[in-house]
Amino acid sequence: KRIEALESKGGGNVTAPKVKGLKISGHIRTRFEANADFLKPGGTGTTAPTRQSSGLFTKTLTAPIAGGGDTNESSLGVARSHNFVSQRIRLGFDFDVNENVRVHAMIDSNRAFGGDQSTIQGSTADTASMKQAYFELRNLGDISSILDNVSLLVGRKQWAYGDQRLIGHLNWTNVGRTHDGIIAKWKRGKNWVDVFISQIGVDGTNGAGPGQAIADNNRTEYLYGFWGHFQNPLGVEGILAEPYLFINDAEKSTVDGDNGFERSFGGLRLVGKKMPGLPGIDFSVEPTWQWGEEEKVAQGNGSGGHSIPIQAFGIGVKAGYTFSNIPWSPRVGYEFEYASGDDKPGTSKTAQSSSKTFDNLYPLGHAHLGYMDMHGFQNIVAHAVRLSAKPSKKLLLKADLWFFEADEEADALYSVAGGVARAGADQVTGHEGTVNVDDEYGQELDLVAKYKLFKNVGVVGGYSHYFTGDFMEDTNHGTQPGMDWFWLQAAVKF
């Protein structure tokens, strides 16, 4: 009766206390972008190659269409020009209910200028959502001494771990990324371990809850595992070690035709900074192994209906030196990024093959592999020289030069979102005849300036140019224009 009485008044199953310790935060960000000749998503260049009896993977290029307009742009695999202004507004609320309970909520609104096609707002072009909503149970040692130093977080939250190569918040985009799940954290001093699980997808036929409009072809998918964070391991000053192991698990659905997979990620991130005797040197290295299996659904042509092994590897290495004893405190750095590709792409439908293309999961790709977001952390070998300087406390200048190649030219160039931006091949046939595809994607130059205008106001902008390489030309009739991008962003935080 007590529970029924509380629920009848809308109070749930506990009495609500007076909330104390309310904190309100906000963030408004506006960004202008202009680009030219970017690769066009879904263009004709995304058609996969075919394996020949010789073992080579070949494809025939679609001839460019004469004339102008979007059809011509699609056939050439580029979008001629695009410019827009986007804005993101976030309001966050933190409630310290008591010493054991904290609640957080964040409202998020995203739009593009002029997206409503009217001065009357409210159309679907203006998206608003509850970006974060979770409660945290702290000081669980009050329940049992076994739970000393343990907290529990339940709900929707933006997850970010390490360099965010695999799990990131993606806040460079207007929308960002969130996870619905549970995190159990053990923390002592500066060391901690997160054990987590999130549910990413649910089969609409079997698992949709009341009021949920989920399509039948959404499969049940989970991400679970742990991430550790240990300062000065084994007494080594200036070193951070982050071991991790997690699994991305999705069930196959023979009804909906979705393949399933169980992909394990194991790695170790090591970071060095302000080390005794080496005060100007910084470095990080993060190797990641992937293994597991893909479960193929049987196709109408008789292929599939079996499991194939996953065998992939990726590594990111950074190193630099900061000259703190000279004006502007310049830093000179080098970065190497490698993520395996597949020398037999698309043949994973046969039981004898394996999947070797690295999966970068849920990353903040913009933090790696260039500001233009031309590449995802898949089928890539990249080198970069990175320079930065601080002419004043308010101004930061950066210049990066990237060199990109394919690990396997038969595999694809993958976009920062993980899709195929340009399919590769061993050989292609076009109006220039048959040519062997080279592995050179191209080079990218990034110039960035960041200025702290006022106490809570920052302005940042930059210009980038992509010099297209032989891979781009070989897969596009021997020609591929360079790409340009300019952006200017202002943000207010409180």
Secondary structure, DSSP 8 states (H G I E B T S, - for coil): -HHHHHHHTT-TTS-----EEEEEEEEEEEEEEEEEEEE-TT-GGG---EE-TTS-EEEE-----SS-HHHHHHHHTEEEEEEEEEEEEEEEEEEEEETTEEEEEEEEEEEETTTTSSSS--STTSEEEEEEEEEEE--GGGT-GGGTTEEEEEEEE----TTSSSB---TTSSS---EEEEEEEEEETTEEEEEEEEEEE--TTTT--TT----TT---EEEEEEEEEEESGGG-TTEEEEEEEEEEEE--BTTTTB-EEEEEEEEEEEEEEEETTEEEEEEEEEEEEEEEEEE----TTS---SEEEEEEEEEEEEEEEE-TTSTT--EEEEEEEEE---SSTTGGGSTT--B-S----B--GGGSS-TT----SSSEEEEEEEEEE-SSSSEEEEEEEEEEE-S-TTS-EE-TTSSEEE---SEEEETTEEEE--SEEEEEEEEEEEEEEETTEEEEEEEEEEEE-HHHHHTTTT----EEEEEEEEEEE-
